[in-house]
Amino acid sequence: MKKVLVVDDAAFMRLSLKTSLEKNGYEVVGEADNGLKAVEMYKMLKPEIVTMDITMPEMDGIEALGEIMKYDPKAQVIMLSAMGQEVKIKEAVLLGAKGFVVKPFKEDYLIKALSKF
């Protein structure tokens, strides 16, 4: 069972992601509502996969991704973003994101993206 850290500032989105992931055999080991907490939790929990929202308070997903990749260059981070964030998605991929899922997400697409790891 792969361990996942879910990062999104919207509680309903974290719940939706957690429900979909657990239903498909993933273990959600932690949740963060901003990038600062995400980096701290990544270091503490050492998840195998991170789902990372792009737009969040305190530290956005791009900055958090950069910090996580500095800490662990092999981190498996999937970015989640709303439509119209193509520039941010390209930036995330250049920083080391392993993929992205558009929100609102379709469960099968999310699981397909995560199943590569």
C-alpha positions, 0 to 999 in steps of 0.5 A, spaced: 500 500 500 503 506 497 503 512 502 500 518 500 501 526 503 495 530 500 496 537 500 490 542 498 488 548 502 480 546 500 478 541 506 473 538 501 478 537 496 483 533 501 477 529 503 475 528 496 482 526 494 483 522 501 476 518 499 478 516 492 485 514 494 483 510 500 478 506 495 483 505 490 488 501 495 492 507 497 494 509 505 493 517 506 498 518 511 497 526 512 494 532 509 496 539 509 493 545 507 499 549 505 506 549 502 509 550 509 506 544 512 507 540 506 514 540 506 514 539 514 510 533 513 514 530 507 520 530 511 517 527 517 512 522 514 516 520 508 510 519 503 511 515 497 507 520 493 505 527 494 498 530 491 500 537 491 495 543 489 498 549 486 494 555 489 495 555 496 496 560 502 503 561 505 507 557 500 504 555 494 505 548 491 510 550 486 515 553 492 513 547 496 515 542 490 522 546 489 523 545 497 521 538 497 525 536 491 531 539 494 530 535 500 529 529 496 530 529 489 527 522 488 520 525 490 514 523 487 509 529 486 503 530 482 501 537 481 493 538 481 491 545 478 485 548 475 484 549 468 488 555 465 494 554 469 499 551 464 505 556 465 505 554 473 504 546 470 510 547 466 514 550 471 512 544 476 515 539 471 521 543 470 522 543 478 521 535 478 513 534 478 512 527 475 505 529 472 499 533 473 491 532 474 486 537 472 481 539 478 476 538 478 479 531 478 476 524 475 477 519 480 480 514 474 485 519 471 487 521 478 489 513 480 492 512 473 497 518 474 499 515 481 499 508 478 506 510 475 509 510 481 
